[in-house]
Amino acid sequence: MRIREPQPEEPRGLSAHILPTSATMVGVCMTVLSIGRLRRNGRSGVLIDKLLAFDALVFLASAVLSFASIRSRHQGPRHERRAELLFLAGLAILALGAVALAFVIE
């Protein structure tokens, strides 16, 4: 009986989808921030702006990791997993921002 050595995990190809979508989501965050400037700024508006700015950075990190995953053979699967987790975290933060924004709008 021959024992198989563990093979490095193959990339699932998600990075090709995460990269353009993350870049788009950075643009979405920037658009919402720009539109938010049209309203009166209160304490809650500033917090939402900061949340969206942070979220844009999360999506940017996801895009960078997905690019690194595509370019790197050895570290690719690890970068892809991290990009996926950051992308999902970014979506969750964006959803929180949307809910908060819905309650702030008069």
N, C-alpha and C positions, 0 to 999 in steps of 0.2 A: 504494500500500500504506500503510495507516494503522497507526501504532505505538500499541499500547495502553499506557496508563500503568498501573503496578502499582497494584492496588487494595489497601486495607488488608485484612488477613486477617480473615475472618468468624469469630466465635466458634463453636466446635463444640458448644456446649451442655453441655460437661462440668461446668461450674461448678455447674449445678443439681444434679448428682450429688455433686460433691466437697464442697459446703458441708454438707449434712446428714451425710454419711459422716464427714467430718473431725471434726465436732462429736461424733458418736458415738464416734469413736476417742479423743477427749480423755477422754470418760467411761470408756472401757475402760482407758486408762492410769491414771486415778484409782482405778478399782475394783481393779486389780491392785496399785497402791501401798497401798491400804487393806488388802487381804487380806494383803499382805506384812508389814504391821505385826503380824500375829498370830503370825508365826514369830520365832524367835530371830534377832537381828541380828548378823551377822558382817561382816567386811570385804567379802565378796562381795555380801552382801545390801544394803549401803549403796551399792555401785557400781551394782547393778541398780536400786535405787530412784532414783538420780540419772539413770540412763539413761532410765528410764520418765518421770521428770519432764521431762527435756529433750525426750523424744519427744512428750509432751503439748503442749509449746510449739511443736514443729514442726507438729503437726496444727492447733493454733490459728492459726498463721501461714498454713497452707494454707486454713483456713476463711475467714480475713480476706481473703486474696487472691481467693478464689473469690467472696466477696460483692462485693468491689471490681470484679471482672470483670463481674458481673451488672449493677452500677449504672453502670459507665463504658462509654460507647460508644467513645470514642477509644482508651483504654488497655486495653479489655476483653480482647482476644486475648493481649496480653502478660501481663496478670495471670493469665489462665486457664492459660497455659503454666507460669508460675511456681508456681501453685497445684497443678498436676498434678505437677510435679517434686517439690515439697515433700511432697505426699501420698505419692508413691512412696518418697521417702526415709524418711518416717515409718513406712511399712509395713515397710521393710527394718530400721529400728531396732527396731521392735516384734518382728520375727521374731528378731533377735539377742538381745533381752531375753528372749524366750520360751525360746530355746535355753539361754541362761545360767541362767535360772531353773530349767530342767529339770535341769541339772547340780548346782545348789546344793541342791535339795530332797533331804532325807535319807530 
